Amino acid sequence: MENMFDDRQYEVIRFNEGRSLVLSGLECDMTRIQALRVLMAHQIYGISYNDMLCLTNTNRAQRQMQEQIRAVAGEVMDELSVISFQSFCLKFLLENHLIPHDIGIVDEYDLQDALMEITDSKKSLPADAINKILENSSYLFMRDNGFEQNLWEDKYDSEYIETAQKYAKYKEDYRLIDSEDILLLTYSALNSDKRHLYKNASFRWMQVDETLGFNSLQLDVIDLLSANDCCSVMFWVNEQQRLSSLASWRNEIFDDFRNNPENTFFDLSESDSTSKPVQNMLVDYATCQLGVKCDSLPNRDIQISPDKSLVL
């Protein structure tokens, strides 16, 4: 293993105590490192596969991680949970009988049809209006189900609240839930006094891929899934995603993780020199266009002058 990875990568593979954040480079062999961590946690540290959870933000990333783990550890998927976040939440709700098995899941087409019917519109609603309606729908659920006020107070918008109420009634009438309902129901269950009665409500060992793809409430759910005797939780951030992200709150999440003294930070963003030209381009964009501070970015080979022009 020493010949395949550098010292920093090997340190990540061996990490098995506490909470950590890994900033991965474009070609640092991230998925293979994640797979080797699973094998080492089981064989060296004695963690049962049933006590492990590997979360991704997309089905594509889930498939990639599953394939790499099979290549490294063999057929362990019957015991090990490698799953996208939404699929995990839906599975958790179903196996704990928190939603009926015959309930319908709203997809993007169902959502458009429902909102067009509710608003008596002849054409699809714009994306910003849909997001506002869904935010207000979340506001209603959180307000009425004992969520902390700081989680829902900024979601209220008088312009959209009536439509949100109609949307909630529509889902109730047709026995439907959407992705936000799945998240809120999971959070509510894990944050309740009954959580100890639920299956798969905590894990001793976790790793989370594509961390910047998660919102703050999803990250709260992940924290709730960490068992009291949890030995390791590792969050992965892709350097390219971080630098190209237009959402400033994503970089705030990254900075909060990195600057937390209770976390261990690993920087694998410069593990492969062939990624330097692309990294330089992304650093330029983040600095000049997004206003990200230079001290929170990786080093680059080409300097930027005060007037934001390149200095060769």
SVG drawing of the C-alpha trace seen along z (x, -y; Angstrom):
<svg xmlns="http://www.w3.org/2000/svg" viewBox="-58 -47 65 59">
<polyline fill="none" stroke="black" stroke-width="0.4" points="0.0,0.0 3.0,-2.3 4.1,-2.1 0.6,-3.0 -0.1,-6.0 1.9,-8.9 2.2,-9.6 -0.8,-11.9 -3.1,-9.5 -1.9,-6.6 -2.6,-8.7 -6.2,-9.2 -6.6,-5.4 -5.4,-4.7 -7.5,-7.4 -10.1,-5.7 -10.6,-8.0 -12.7,-11.1 -14.2,-13.5 -12.3,-14.5 -12.5,-16.4 -10.6,-15.4 -10.1,-17.9 -9.5,-15.7 -7.7,-16.6 -8.9,-16.0 -6.9,-12.8 -6.0,-11.6 -7.7,-8.2 -10.4,-9.2 -12.8,-6.3 -10.1,-3.7 -8.9,-5.4 -12.5,-5.3 -12.8,-1.6 -9.5,-0.8 -10.7,-2.6 -13.7,-0.4 -11.5,2.7 -9.0,1.5 -11.7,0.4 -13.1,3.9 -10.0,6.0 -7.6,4.0 -9.9,2.0 -12.6,4.7 -15.6,2.6 -18.5,4.7 -19.7,3.9 -23.2,3.6 -21.9,0.7 -20.6,-1.2 -22.4,-3.7 -21.1,-5.2 -23.2,-8.1 -23.1,-9.8 -25.1,-12.7 -25.9,-11.0 -26.7,-7.6 -23.8,-7.8 -21.3,-8.3 -23.0,-5.4 -22.5,-3.0 -18.8,-4.1 -18.1,-3.5 -19.9,-0.2 -17.9,1.0 -14.6,0.0 -15.4,1.6 -16.3,4.8 -12.9,4.7 -11.1,4.2 -13.2,6.1 -15.3,8.5 -19.0,9.1 -19.9,7.3 -22.8,5.2 -25.3,7.5 -23.8,6.2 -22.4,2.8 -24.6,-0.2 -23.3,-2.2 -26.2,-4.4 -27.3,-7.9 -28.6,-10.1 -32.2,-10.3 -32.3,-6.5 -31.1,-6.0 -33.7,-8.3 -36.5,-6.6 -35.3,-3.2 -35.0,-4.3 -38.6,-5.6 -40.0,-2.5 -38.3,0.1 -39.3,-1.7 -42.9,-2.0 -42.8,-5.8 -44.5,-6.0 -46.8,-3.5 -45.2,-1.2 -47.7,-2.2 -47.1,-6.0 -46.2,-7.8 -43.0,-9.8 -43.3,-13.1 -40.8,-13.4 -40.1,-16.6 -42.9,-15.9 -45.4,-15.2 -44.4,-18.4 -44.9,-20.5 -48.3,-19.0 -49.4,-19.4 -48.3,-23.1 -49.9,-23.9 -53.2,-22.4 -53.0,-24.2 -52.2,-27.6 -54.6,-27.0 -51.6,-27.8 -51.4,-26.7 -47.6,-26.5 -44.9,-25.3 -43.9,-27.5 -40.4,-29.1 -37.8,-27.4 -37.5,-30.3 -41.3,-30.2 -41.2,-26.4 -38.3,-26.7 -40.3,-29.3 -43.4,-27.1 -41.3,-24.2 -39.6,-26.3 -42.9,-27.5 -44.2,-23.9 -41.2,-23.0 -41.9,-26.0 -45.4,-24.7 -44.2,-21.2 -41.4,-22.4 -43.5,-25.0 -46.3,-22.4 -44.0,-19.5 -41.9,-21.1 -38.7,-21.9 -36.4,-24.5 -37.5,-28.0 -34.1,-28.8 -34.6,-26.0 -37.8,-27.4 -38.3,-31.1 -36.5,-32.4 -38.5,-30.1 -41.8,-32.0 -42.9,-34.2 -46.4,-35.7 -46.5,-35.6 -46.2,-31.8 -47.6,-30.5 -51.2,-30.0 -49.9,-28.0 -47.7,-25.9 -50.8,-25.1 -52.7,-24.0 -49.7,-21.8 -49.6,-20.2 -53.3,-19.4 -52.7,-18.0 -50.1,-15.6 -52.3,-14.6 -55.3,-13.9 -53.2,-11.8 -51.0,-10.1 -47.8,-11.6 -44.5,-12.8 -41.7,-14.7 -37.9,-14.7 -38.2,-17.5 -40.8,-15.5 -38.5,-12.5 -35.7,-14.7 -37.9,-16.3 -39.5,-13.1 -36.1,-11.5 -34.7,-14.4 -37.8,-14.4 -37.5,-10.7 -33.8,-10.8 -34.2,-13.8 -37.0,-12.3 -37.1,-10.4 -38.0,-7.3 -34.9,-7.1 -33.4,-4.2 -36.4,-2.1 -35.6,-2.6 -33.5,-0.3 -30.3,-1.8 -30.6,-5.0 -26.9,-5.1 -23.6,-3.9 -20.1,-3.5 -18.2,-4.3 -19.2,-6.7 -17.8,-8.4 -19.7,-11.0 -18.8,-11.7 -19.6,-14.9 -20.1,-16.8 -20.8,-20.2 -23.8,-18.7 -25.6,-18.5 -27.6,-21.3 -27.4,-22.2 -30.4,-20.1 -29.0,-17.0 -25.7,-17.5 -27.6,-17.6 -29.2,-14.3 -25.7,-12.9 -24.6,-14.1 -27.6,-12.4 -26.7,-9.2 -23.3,-9.2 -23.6,-6.7 -22.5,-7.7 -19.6,-5.3 -18.9,-6.3 -15.2,-6.0 -14.9,-7.7 -16.8,-10.1 -15.0,-11.3 -16.3,-14.0 -15.0,-14.3 -14.9,-17.5 -14.0,-17.6 -11.6,-20.5 -13.1,-21.1 -16.7,-21.2 -15.6,-23.6 -13.9,-26.1 -16.5,-26.1 -19.5,-26.4 -21.6,-29.5 -23.1,-29.0 -21.1,-30.9 -22.7,-28.9 -21.0,-25.8 -17.6,-27.4 -18.8,-28.5 -19.6,-24.9 -16.1,-23.9 -14.4,-26.6 -16.5,-25.6 -15.4,-22.0 -11.8,-22.9 -11.4,-25.4 -13.2,-23.3 -10.4,-22.3 -12.2,-19.1 -11.8,-18.0 -8.7,-16.5 -8.1,-18.1 -6.4,-16.3 -5.4,-18.1 -5.0,-15.8 -5.7,-18.6 -2.2,-18.6 -1.5,-14.9 -1.3,-14.9 0.7,-17.5 -1.2,-16.8 -4.3,-18.6 -2.3,-21.9 -3.5,-23.7 -7.2,-23.0 -6.6,-23.8 -5.0,-27.1 -8.0,-28.0 -10.4,-27.2 -8.4,-29.2 -8.5,-32.2 -12.2,-31.9 -12.8,-31.5 -10.6,-34.5 -11.6,-36.9 -15.3,-36.1 -16.5,-34.7 -14.4,-36.8 -13.0,-33.8 -10.1,-34.7 -6.7,-33.5 -5.7,-32.1 -8.6,-29.5 -7.5,-28.2 -4.7,-25.9 -1.4,-27.4 -1.1,-28.1 1.8,-28.4 0.6,-31.7 0.2,-34.7 -2.7,-37.2 -2.0,-41.0 -4.0,-43.4 -6.0,-44.4 -7.0,-40.7 -4.9,-40.2 -2.6,-37.2 1.1,-37.7 3.1,-35.1"/>
</svg>
